[in-house]
Amino acid sequence: MIGPAEFALLAAASYRGTQLVVHDSILDPLRDRVAAWEDRADSRARTALLTLISCIYCSGWWVSGAVLATWLLATGQWHGVAPAVHAVEWFAVAGVQALLNRWDDSRDTAES
C-alpha cells in the first residue's frame, strides 16, 4: 500500500499527465489529427478516442491508472497486496487528479 507522500506524488503526476494529454500545446498536432480523422468517418471508436483525449475525467482516469501501475511495478509494491487495495488506490489518485483539474479549470475561468 502506498504512503501519504507517495499518494501526493502520484496525484500530482497524474494531474500533470492529464494536463499534457488534454491541454498542452505540445500535443495539439496529435489532437488535431485525431479530430480530423474522426471527422472523415463517423464511428463509435473514433468518437471514443477523441472523447478520451479531450476530456480531463476520461484521460485522467487512465493516466492515473498508468502512473499508479508504473509506480507500483517500479517500486516492487505490485505483488503481495490484494487487487482491491490497488483499485482503491487508483480511485483515490484519480479522484485527487480530477479535483486538481477542476480547481485549475475554475481558476483559469476566474482570471479570464
C-alpha positions as CSV (number, residue, x, y, z in Angstrom):
1,M,0.0,0.0,0.0
2,I,1.3,3.5,-0.8
3,G,2.0,6.0,1.9
4,P,0.8,9.7,2.1
5,A,3.9,11.1,0.4
6,E,3.7,8.6,-2.5
7,F,0.0,9.3,-2.8
8,A,0.6,13.1,-3.1
9,L,3.3,12.5,-5.7
10,L,1.2,10.2,-7.7
11,A,-1.8,12.5,-7.6
12,A,0.4,15.4,-8.8
13,A,2.0,13.4,-11.5
14,S,-1.4,12.2,-12.7
15,Y,-2.7,15.8,-12.7
16,R,0.3,16.9,-14.8
17,G,0.0,13.9,-17.2
18,T,-3.7,14.7,-17.7
19,Q,-2.9,18.3,-18.5
20,L,-0.3,17.1,-21.0
21,V,-2.8,14.8,-22.8
22,V,-5.8,17.2,-22.8
23,H,-4.5,20.8,-22.8
24,D,-0.8,21.2,-23.5
25,S,0.1,22.7,-26.9
26,I,2.9,20.2,-27.5
27,L,0.2,17.6,-28.3
28,D,-2.0,19.9,-30.3
29,P,-0.9,18.4,-33.6
30,L,-1.8,14.9,-32.4
31,R,-5.2,16.0,-31.1
32,D,-5.9,17.9,-34.4
33,R,-5.0,14.8,-36.4
34,V,-7.3,12.6,-34.3
35,A,-10.1,15.2,-34.7
36,A,-9.6,15.3,-38.5
37,W,-9.6,11.5,-38.6
38,E,-12.8,11.4,-36.6
39,D,-14.4,13.9,-39.0
40,R,-13.6,11.8,-42.1
41,A,-15.7,8.8,-40.9
42,D,-18.1,8.9,-38.0
43,S,-17.7,5.7,-35.9
44,R,-18.0,4.9,-32.3
45,A,-14.3,4.0,-31.9
46,R,-13.2,7.3,-33.4
47,T,-15.6,9.3,-31.3
48,A,-14.5,7.4,-28.2
49,L,-10.8,8.1,-28.9
50,L,-11.5,11.8,-29.5
51,T,-13.5,12.0,-26.3
52,L,-10.7,10.2,-24.4
53,I,-8.1,12.7,-25.4
54,S,-10.2,15.8,-24.9
55,C,-11.9,15.0,-21.5
56,I,-10.0,15.5,-18.3
57,Y,-12.1,12.9,-16.5
58,C,-11.7,10.3,-19.2
59,S,-8.0,10.9,-19.8
60,G,-7.4,11.5,-16.1
61,W,-8.8,8.1,-15.1
62,W,-6.4,6.2,-17.5
63,V,-3.4,8.5,-16.9
64,S,-3.9,7.9,-13.1
65,G,-4.0,4.2,-13.6
66,A,-0.9,4.2,-15.8
67,V,1.0,6.4,-13.3
68,L,0.0,4.2,-10.4
69,A,0.7,0.9,-12.1
70,T,4.1,2.2,-13.3
71,W,5.0,3.3,-9.7
72,L,3.8,0.1,-8.1
73,L,5.7,-2.1,-10.6
74,A,8.9,0.0,-10.5
75,T,9.0,0.1,-6.7
76,G,8.1,-3.6,-6.3
77,Q,4.8,-2.8,-4.5
78,W,2.5,-4.5,-7.0
79,H,2.8,-8.1,-5.6
80,G,1.7,-9.1,-2.1
81,V,-1.2,-6.7,-2.0
82,A,-4.8,-7.6,-2.7
83,P,-6.0,-6.2,-6.1
84,A,-8.9,-4.5,-4.3
85,V,-6.3,-2.3,-2.5
86,H,-4.8,-1.2,-5.8
87,A,-8.3,-0.5,-7.1
88,V,-9.0,1.8,-4.2
89,E,-5.6,3.5,-4.7
90,W,-6.5,4.0,-8.4
91,F,-9.8,5.6,-7.4
92,A,-8.1,7.8,-4.8
93,V,-5.3,9.0,-7.2
94,A,-7.8,9.6,-10.0
95,G,-10.1,11.5,-7.6
96,V,-7.4,13.9,-6.4
97,Q,-6.3,14.4,-10.0
98,A,-9.8,15.3,-11.0
99,L,-10.1,17.7,-8.1
100,L,-6.8,19.4,-9.1
101,N,-8.1,19.7,-12.7
102,R,-11.4,21.2,-11.6
103,W,-9.6,23.7,-9.4
104,D,-7.2,24.6,-12.2
105,D,-10.1,24.9,-14.7
106,S,-12.1,27.1,-12.3
107,R,-9.0,29.3,-11.6
108,D,-8.5,29.9,-15.3
109,T,-12.1,30.9,-15.8
110,A,-12.0,33.4,-12.9
111,E,-8.8,35.0,-14.3
112,S,-10.2,35.4,-17.9
